[in-house]
Amino acid sequence: MRKLILIVLFLLVATISDLFAAMADYKDDFEINLEKDKIPSLQELEKFFYKESTLYSPRYKSVYDLLGNFDSEFYQISKNYGRSEKRLKWPQEDQIIAILEKLPKEMYPYIGPMLFEVPGMSEKVLNMPGIKETKNKFPKVIAEQLKDVEDIEFLSPFLYYILMPEVWPENYRRVELPQLKDMHPKVNYDENFYLALKKIVLPENYMPGNKNSGVGKSDLRTINPTPDTLLTAADVAAFARTIDATQNWFNDNIYELSRVTSMWLNYDNEKGDETVPGMKDMVNPCQRLVQKAQILGKERELAALVAGEGWTLYEWAYTCDKTIKAFRLGHISSTMVQALRMYRSGVYDEETEKLSPQMRAWRFSTMQAISEMYNAPLSDVKEVRKNRISVNEKLKNYGYRLFGVTLGLFE
């Protein structure tokens, strides 16, 4: 729940403030090497998670634990703690306060009531000016789209954010951009050049209905694919044939995989990972799925599902992630193109540097992650487009979500 609150608040900051930060040095954080990367075991994750999820260690949980030798050092610590008035600091308290301070005060009525519903929420957060006044209060201003909803006042405080007019895309005022006119190139027409070209490349071979009997590179599978090899149309078609089996396996093991995901995010966060939780799964969902299967000891099950296409588990993961990135880039919106160009050109570097270190790290890593999500060579995009009908039908069946990751989250 605490991680969820952090992510929700961060995304609210992202929707209001200028997001497109400078190119940050977070590229290596989103690169995965399945053969060399060291991943924690399930026992490590469980031990670390349960240790970090408790505010204090009770040590002696019942009167029977007092039998035998009593730890005098623990007794002294607990005795001094019982006599002091020092409070235990709520986890991520400083981060939540920093996020709330960056939000416009007009957003507090949509966030404050939710914070009062979180068990054990820090009193320091709840007593912030502007937040404490929102306790048990319904927002006065709600989106026009929801004004006619019956009994809207009984909506859960955790959903108050959808009442904000700003979260509805149709309420945005789109700024009209100048339209560029087509300019004719100043190239003299050379009839002899095109006549010579037609002798080399026969136009008849590319007319509608013509069947080209030749087999090209696009029709062949890649031998031993790696993260750096280019896709072929045959690779994409083979991956499409594995979607149903692998997604069904994910659905059958979704509880265990979700549990590993939560513990792993907590593990990385406490170990000093500055990236926003969950963004690594957005960038490389297939490779992360393989690593989670390895943590659970079920990688052989997953490997058996893709072996029929002649892949090892690692080769399938590399091909899968490259196909997803090329699919995203092939369907990228003009708004996202403009956003990425502004981000990479450093338009908002100066504003980003004014943020706190934690917020600055989150913004840089998030924008780098989004950039990596659409990082695919033009060749891969073309090969995916050759199979756009089959791939699109497969993904449409699952709501354009694979392995718990939405393919069009930022479109």
Secondary structure as a PSIPRED ss2 file (coil, helix, strand):
# PSIPRED VFORMAT (PSIPRED V4.0)

   1 M C   1.000  0.000  0.000
   2 R H   0.000  1.000  0.000
   3 K H   0.000  1.000  0.000
   4 L H   0.000  1.000  0.000
   5 I H   0.000  1.000  0.000
   6 L H   0.000  1.000  0.000
   7 I H   0.000  1.000  0.000
   8 V H   0.000  1.000  0.000
   9 L H   0.000  1.000  0.000
  10 F H   0.000  1.000  0.000
  11 L H   0.000  1.000  0.000
  12 L H   0.000  1.000  0.000
  13 V H   0.000  1.000  0.000
  14 A H   0.000  1.000  0.000
  15 T H   0.000  1.000  0.000
  16 I H   0.000  1.000  0.000
  17 S C   1.000  0.000  0.000
  18 D C   1.000  0.000  0.000
  19 L C   1.000  0.000  0.000
  20 F C   1.000  0.000  0.000
  21 A C   1.000  0.000  0.000
  22 A C   1.000  0.000  0.000
  23 M C   1.000  0.000  0.000
  24 A C   1.000  0.000  0.000
  25 D C   1.000  0.000  0.000
  26 Y C   1.000  0.000  0.000
  27 K H   0.000  1.000  0.000
  28 D H   0.000  1.000  0.000
  29 D H   0.000  1.000  0.000
  30 F H   0.000  1.000  0.000
  31 E C   1.000  0.000  0.000
  32 I C   1.000  0.000  0.000
  33 N C   1.000  0.000  0.000
  34 L C   1.000  0.000  0.000
  35 E C   1.000  0.000  0.000
  36 K C   1.000  0.000  0.000
  37 D C   1.000  0.000  0.000
  38 K C   1.000  0.000  0.000
  39 I C   1.000  0.000  0.000
  40 P C   1.000  0.000  0.000
  41 S C   1.000  0.000  0.000
  42 L H   0.000  1.000  0.000
  43 Q H   0.000  1.000  0.000
  44 E H   0.000  1.000  0.000
  45 L H   0.000  1.000  0.000
  46 E H   0.000  1.000  0.000
  47 K H   0.000  1.000  0.000
  48 F H   0.000  1.000  0.000
  49 F H   0.000  1.000  0.000
  50 Y H   0.000  1.000  0.000
  51 K H   0.000  1.000  0.000
  52 E H   0.000  1.000  0.000
  53 S C   1.000  0.000  0.000
  54 T C   1.000  0.000  0.000
  55 L C   1.000  0.000  0.000
  56 Y C   1.000  0.000  0.000
  57 S C   1.000  0.000  0.000
  58 P C   1.000  0.000  0.000
  59 R C   1.000  0.000  0.000
  60 Y C   1.000  0.000  0.000
  61 K C   1.000  0.000  0.000
  62 S C   1.000  0.000  0.000
  63 V H   0.000  1.000  0.000
  64 Y H   0.000  1.000  0.000
  65 D H   0.000  1.000  0.000
  66 L H   0.000  1.000  0.000
  67 L C   1.000  0.000  0.000
  68 G C   1.000  0.000  0.000
  69 N C   1.000  0.000  0.000
  70 F C   1.000  0.000  0.000
  71 D C   1.000  0.000  0.000
  72 S H   0.000  1.000  0.000
  73 E H   0.000  1.000  0.000
  74 F H   0.000  1.000  0.000
  75 Y H   0.000  1.000  0.000
  76 Q H   0.000  1.000  0.000
  77 I H   0.000  1.000  0.000
  78 S H   0.000  1.000  0.000
  79 K H   0.000  1.000  0.000
  80 N H   0.000  1.000  0.000
  81 Y H   0.000  1.000  0.000
  82 G H   0.000  1.000  0.000
  83 R H   0.000  1.000  0.000
  84 S C   1.000  0.000  0.000
  85 E C   1.000  0.000  0.000
  86 K C   1.000  0.000  0.000
  87 R C   1.000  0.000  0.000
  88 L C   1.000  0.000  0.000
  89 K C   1.000  0.000  0.000
  90 W C   1.000  0.000  0.000
  91 P C   1.000  0.000  0.000
  92 Q C   1.000  0.000  0.000
  93 E H   0.000  1.000  0.000
  94 D H   0.000  1.000  0.000
  95 Q H   0.000  1.000  0.000
  96 I H   0.000  1.000  0.000
  97 I H   0.000  1.000  0.000
  98 A H   0.000  1.000  0.000
  99 I H   0.000  1.000  0.000
 100 L H   0.000  1.000  0.000
 101 E H   0.000  1.000  0.000
 102 K H   0.000  1.000  0.000
 103 L C   1.000  0.000  0.000
 104 P C   1.000  0.000  0.000
 105 K H   0.000  1.000  0.000
 106 E H   0.000  1.000  0.000
 107 M H   0.000  1.000  0.000
 108 Y H   0.000  1.000  0.000
 109 P H   0.000  1.000  0.000
 110 Y H   0.000  1.000  0.000
 111 I H   0.000  1.000  0.000
 112 G H   0.000  1.000  0.000
 113 P H   0.000  1.000  0.000
 114 M H   0.000  1.000  0.000
 115 L H   0.000  1.000  0.000
 116 F H   0.000  1.000  0.000
 117 E H   0.000  1.000  0.000
 118 V C   1.000  0.000  0.000
 119 P C   1.000  0.000  0.000
 120 G C   1.000  0.000  0.000
 121 M C   1.000  0.000  0.000
 122 S C   1.000  0.000  0.000
 123 E H   0.000  1.000  0.000
 124 K H   0.000  1.000  0.000
 125 V H   0.000  1.000  0.000
 126 L H   0.000  1.000  0.000
 127 N C   1.000  0.000  0.000
 128 M C   1.000  0.000  0.000
 129 P C   1.000  0.000  0.000
 130 G C   1.000  0.000  0.000
 131 I C   1.000  0.000  0.000
 132 K H   0.000  1.000  0.000
 133 E H   0.000  1.000  0.000
 134 T H   0.000  1.000  0.000
 135 K C   1.000  0.000  0.000
 136 N C   1.000  0.000  0.000
 137 K C   1.000  0.000  0.000
 138 F C   1.000  0.000  0.000
 139 P C   1.000  0.000  0.000
 140 K C   1.000  0.000  0.000
 141 V C   1.000  0.000  0.000
 142 I C   1.000  0.000  0.000
 143 A C   1.000  0.000  0.000
 144 E H   0.000  1.000  0.000
 145 Q H   0.000  1.000  0.000
 146 L H   0.000  1.000  0.000
 147 K C   1.000  0.000  0.000
 148 D C   1.000  0.000  0.000
 149 V C   1.000  0.000  0.000
 150 E C   1.000  0.000  0.000
 151 D C   1.000  0.000  0.000
 152 I H   0.000  1.000  0.000
 153 E H   0.000  1.000  0.000
 154 F H   0.000  1.000  0.000
 155 L C   1.000  0.000  0.000
 156 S C   1.000  0.000  0.000
 157 P H   0.000  1.000  0.000
 158 F H   0.000  1.000  0.000
 159 L H   0.000  1.000  0.000
 160 Y H   0.000  1.000  0.000
 161 Y H   0.000  1.000  0.000
 162 I H   0.000  1.000  0.000
 163 L H   0.000  1.000  0.000
 164 M C   1.000  0.000  0.000
 165 P H   0.000  1.000  0.000
 166 E H   0.000  1.000  0.000
 167 V H   0.000  1.000  0.000
 168 W C   1.000  0.000  0.000
 169 P H   0.000  1.000  0.000
 170 E H   0.000  1.000  0.000
 171 N H   0.000  1.000  0.000
 172 Y C   1.000  0.000  0.000
 173 R C   1.000  0.000  0.000
 174 R C   1.000  0.000  0.000
 175 V C   1.000  0.000  0.000
 176 E C   1.000  0.000  0.000
 177 L C   1.000  0.000  0.000
 178 P C   1.000  0.000  0.000
 179 Q C   1.000  0.000  0.000
 180 L C   1.000  0.000  0.000
 181 K C   1.000  0.000  0.000
 182 D C   1.000  0.000  0.000
 183 M C   1.000  0.000  0.000
 184 H C   1.000  0.000  0.000
 185 P C   1.000  0.000  0.000
 186 K C   1.000  0.000  0.000
 187 V C   1.000  0.000  0.000
 188 N C   1.000  0.000  0.000
 189 Y C   1.000  0.000  0.000
 190 D C   1.000  0.000  0.000
 191 E H   0.000  1.000  0.000
 192 N H   0.000  1.000  0.000
 193 F H   0.000  1.000  0.000
 194 Y H   0.000  1.000  0.000
 195 L H   0.000  1.000  0.000
 196 A H   0.000  1.000  0.000
 197 L H   0.000  1.000  0.000
 198 K H   0.000  1.000  0.000
 199 K H   0.000  1.000  0.000
 200 I H   0.000  1.000  0.000
 201 V C   1.000  0.000  0.000
 202 L C   1.000  0.000  0.000
 203 P H   0.000  1.000  0.000
 204 E H   0.000  1.000  0.000
 205 N H   0.000  1.000  0.000
 206 Y H   0.000  1.000  0.000
 207 M C   1.000  0.000  0.000
 208 P C   1.000  0.000  0.000
 209 G C   1.000  0.000  0.000
 210 N C   1.000  0.000  0.000
 211 K C   1.000  0.000  0.000
 212 N C   1.000  0.000  0.000
 213 S C   1.000  0.000  0.000
 214 G C   1.000  0.000  0.000
 215 V C   1.000  0.000  0.000
 216 G C   1.000  0.000  0.000
 217 K H   0.000  1.000  0.000
 218 S H   0.000  1.000  0.000
 219 D H   0.000  1.000  0.000
 220 L C   1.000  0.000  0.000
 221 R C   1.000  0.000  0.000
 222 T C   1.000  0.000  0.000
 223 I C   1.000  0.000  0.000
 224 N C   1.000  0.000  0.000
 225 P C   1.000  0.000  0.000
 226 T C   1.000  0.000  0.000
 227 P C   1.000  0.000  0.000
 228 D C   1.000  0.000  0.000
 229 T C   1.000  0.000  0.000
 230 L C   1.000  0.000  0.000
 231 L C   1.000  0.000  0.000
 232 T C   1.000  0.000  0.000
 233 A H   0.000  1.000  0.000
 234 A H   0.000  1.000  0.000
 235 D H   0.000  1.000  0.000
 236 V H   0.000  1.000  0.000
 237 A H   0.000  1.000  0.000
 238 A H   0.000  1.000  0.000
 239 F H   0.000  1.000  0.000
 240 A H   0.000  1.000  0.000
 241 R H   0.000  1.000  0.000
 242 T H   0.000  1.000  0.000
 243 I H   0.000  1.000  0.000
 244 D H   0.000  1.000  0.000
 245 A H   0.000  1.000  0.000
 246 T H   0.000  1.000  0.000
 247 Q H   0.000  1.000  0.000
 248 N H   0.000  1.000  0.000
 249 W H   0.000  1.000  0.000
 250 F H   0.000  1.000  0.000
 251 N H   0.000  1.000  0.000
 252 D H   0.000  1.000  0.000
 253 N C   1.000  0.000  0.000
 254 I H   0.000  1.000  0.000
 255 Y H   0.000  1.000  0.000
 256 E H   0.000  1.000  0.000
 257 L H   0.000  1.000  0.000
 258 S H   0.000  1.000  0.000
 259 R H   0.000  1.000  0.000
 260 V H   0.000  1.000  0.000
 261 T H   0.000  1.000  0.000
 262 S H   0.000  1.000  0.000
 263 M H   0.000  1.000  0.000
 264 W H   0.000  1.000  0.000
 265 L H   0.000  1.000  0.000
 266 N H   0.000  1.000  0.000
 267 Y H   0.000  1.000  0.000
 268 D H   0.000  1.000  0.000
 269 N H   0.000  1.000  0.000
 270 E H   0.000  1.000  0.000
 271 K C   1.000  0.000  0.000
 272 G C   1.000  0.000  0.000
 273 D C   1.000  0.000  0.000
 274 E C   1.000  0.000  0.000
 275 T C   1.000  0.000  0.000
 276 V C   1.000  0.000  0.000
 277 P C   1.000  0.000  0.000
 278 G C   1.000  0.000  0.000
 279 M H   0.000  1.000  0.000
 280 K H   0.000  1.000  0.000
 281 D H   0.000  1.000  0.000
 282 M H   0.000  1.000  0.000
 283 V H   0.000  1.000  0.000
 284 N C   1.000  0.000  0.000
 285 P H   0.000  1.000  0.000
 286 C H   0.000  1.000  0.000
 287 Q H   0.000  1.000  0.000
 288 R H   0.000  1.000  0.000
 289 L H   0.000  1.000  0.000
 290 V H   0.000  1.000  0.000
 291 Q H   0.000  1.000  0.000
 292 K H   0.000  1.000  0.000
 293 A H   0.000  1.000  0.000
 294 Q H   0.000  1.000  0.000
 295 I H   0.000  1.000  0.000
 296 L H   0.000  1.000  0.000
 297 G C   1.000  0.000  0.000
 298 K C   1.000  0.000  0.000
 299 E H   0.000  1.000  0.000
 300 R H   0.000  1.000  0.000
 301 E H   0.000  1.000  0.000
 302 L H   0.000  1.000  0.000
 303 A H   0.000  1.000  0.000
 304 A H   0.000  1.000  0.000
 305 L H   0.000  1.000  0.000
 306 V H   0.000  1.000  0.000
 307 A H   0.000  1.000  0.000
 308 G H   0.000  1.000  0.000
 309 E H   0.000  1.000  0.000
 310 G C   1.000  0.000  0.000
 311 W C   1.000  0.000  0.000
 312 T C   1.000  0.000  0.000
 313 L H   0.000  1.000  0.000
 314 Y H   0.000  1.000  0.000
 315 E H   0.000  1.000  0.000
 316 W H   0.000  1.000  0.000
 317 A H   0.000  1.000  0.000
 318 Y H   0.000  1.000  0.000
 319 T H   0.000  1.000  0.000
 320 C H   0.000  1.000  0.000
 321 D H   0.000  1.000  0.000
 322 K H   0.000  1.000  0.000
 323 T H   0.000  1.000  0.000
 324 I H   0.000  1.000  0.000
 325 K H   0.000  1.000  0.000
 326 A H   0.000  1.000  0.000
 327 F H   0.000  1.000  0.000
 328 R H   0.000  1.000  0.000
 329 L H   0.000  1.000  0.000
 330 G H   0.000  1.000  0.000
 331 H C   1.000  0.000  0.000
 332 I C   1.000  0.000  0.000
 333 S C   1.000  0.000  0.000
 334 S H   0.000  1.000  0.000
 335 T H   0.000  1.000  0.000
 336 M H   0.000  1.000  0.000
 337 V H   0.000  1.000  0.000
 338 Q H   0.000  1.000  0.000
 339 A H   0.000  1.000  0.000
 340 L H   0.000  1.000  0.000
 341 R H   0.000  1.000  0.000
 342 M H   0.000  1.000  0.000
 343 Y H   0.000  1.000  0.000
 344 R H   0.000  1.000  0.000
 345 S H   0.000  1.000  0.000
 346 G C   1.000  0.000  0.000
 347 V C   1.000  0.000  0.000
 348 Y C   1.000  0.000  0.000
 349 D H   0.000  1.000  0.000
 350 E H   0.000  1.000  0.000
 351 E H   0.000  1.000  0.000
 352 T H   0.000  1.000  0.000
 353 E C   1.000  0.000  0.000
 354 K C   1.000  0.000  0.000
 355 L C   1.000  0.000  0.000
 356 S C   1.000  0.000  0.000
 357 P H   0.000  1.000  0.000
 358 Q H   0.000  1.000  0.000
 359 M H   0.000  1.000  0.000
 360 R H   0.000  1.000  0.000
 361 A H   0.000  1.000  0.000
 362 W H   0.000  1.000  0.000
 363 R H   0.000  1.000  0.000
 364 F H   0.000  1.000  0.000
 365 S H   0.000  1.000  0.000
 366 T H   0.000  1.000  0.000
 367 M H   0.000  1.000  0.000
 368 Q H   0.000  1.000  0.000
 369 A H   0.000  1.000  0.000
 370 I H   0.000  1.000  0.000
 371 S H   0.000  1.000  0.000
 372 E H   0.000  1.000  0.000
 373 M H   0.000  1.000  0.000
 374 Y C   1.000  0.000  0.000
 375 N C   1.000  0.000  0.000
 376 A C   1.000  0.000  0.000
 377 P C   1.000  0.000  0.000
 378 L H   0.000  1.000  0.000
 379 S H   0.000  1.000  0.000
 380 D H   0.000  1.000  0.000
 381 V H   0.000  1.000  0.000
 382 K H   0.000  1.000  0.000
 383 E H   0.000  1.000  0.000
 384 V H   0.000  1.000  0.000
 385 R H   0.000  1.000  0.000
 386 K H   0.000  1.000  0.000
 387 N C   1.000  0.000  0.000
 388 R H   0.000  1.000  0.000
 389 I H   0.000  1.000  0.000
 390 S H   0.000  1.000  0.000
 391 V H   0.000  1.000  0.000
 392 N H   0.000  1.000  0.000
 393 E H   0.000  1.000  0.000
 394 K H   0.000  1.000  0.000
 395 L H   0.000  1.000  0.000
 396 K H   0.000  1.000  0.000
 397 N H   0.000  1.000  0.000
 398 Y C   1.000  0.000  0.000
 399 G C   1.000  0.000  0.000
 400 Y C   1.000  0.000  0.000
 401 R E   0.000  0.000  1.000
 402 L E   0.000  0.000  1.000
 403 F C   1.000  0.000  0.000
 404 G C   1.000  0.000  0.000
 405 V E   0.000  0.000  1.000
 406 T E   0.000  0.000  1.000
 407 L C   1.000  0.000  0.000
 408 G C   1.000  0.000  0.000
 409 L C   1.000  0.000  0.000
 410 F C   1.000  0.000  0.000
 411 E C   1.000  0.000  0.000
